[in-house]
Amino acid sequence: MLFSFFFQLVLLLLISLPPPSSATAAAALAPNSSKLFREYIGAEFNGIKFSDVPINPSVDFHFILSFAIDNTSDGGSSTNGHFNVFWDTKNLTPDEVTAIKSRHSNVKVAVSLSGASVGDGSPLYFNPSSVDSWVNNAVTSLTAIIERYHLDGVDIDYEQFSADSDTFADCIGKLIMTLKNNGVISFASIAPFAQEDVQKHYISLWKKYGEYIDYVNFQFYAYDLSTTVSQFLSYFETQRGNYEGGRVLVSFGTDPVSGGLKPEKGFFTACKSLKKQGKLQGIFVWSADDSKSNGFRYEKTSQYILTAYSP
């Protein structure tokens, strides 16, 4: 009897509630926007420090150390998952990671795996001996690096492959899953770009293990330098479809060889358009090392767009 009374009471309360407004319903359907700003750092050994980079206190700021590489410490040969540190360890030390995170509560630091080349420019290939051996070695070596440097996440930036897409998906997916399940990292990202073989590998990974991947750092700066605002927006929609349900971040490069839609050619116009539509999930930059020479002017604008700009 008591249960029946409370059931009828709850039912009456639900019936009496007004229906949701169209604005509420639309908000529920709209993609989540984000104040996430991410920047790669440390690959060019030009003395860059975390403290050089302007940090808006209102963004979620991720530094991404570049790179940890599955090669011998001299870069000579692949080591089947035994990662070594290849970023500027003189300036980007464990103590400096701790210091920047202590000074800025909104800062987290991740490590990017692989990159395109090492040392003299020799290309890096994803080339595991087997899924199990590579994953076991990678978990062990990366856990040691992550704990030593007080890091929060990993980013996957393999760009050349000797292994097929299923092997790549299983190796990287199991690595991320294990690091998360072990409490070693709190987030993971991938960094694909629009090249057929690259997309084949990353989309396979996404389809199998997308639930463990928090951000898609899509390299929009790998498109042609002549990219227009309308083309950029079209590319963005294409990649949202390829990584359906993912948080696809927009990006630009400040290095001299990057293509894509540059800040001075309309990148921020595109960002404002995406923000107005509720589709701007975040911005990332390659790289702080290159931006140092121009005073990080575009990093400042990016963080303003994410926080203060109202469409």
Secondary structure, 3 states (H helix, E strand, C coil): CHHHHHHHHHHHHHHHCCCCCHHHHHHHHCCCCCCEEEEEECCCCCCCCHHHCCCCCCCEEEEEEEEEECECCCCCCECCCCCEECCCCCCCCHHHHHHHHHHCCCEEEEEEEEECEECCCEECCECCCCHHHHHHHHHHHHHHHHHHHCCCEEEEEECCECCCHHHHHHHHHHHHHHHHHCCCCCEEEECCCCCHHHHHHHHHHHHHHHHHCCEEECCHHHCCCCCCHHHHHHHHHHHHHHCCCCCEEEEEECCCCCCCCCHHHCHHHHHHHHHHCCCCCCEEEECHHHHHHHCCHHHHHHHHHHHCCCC
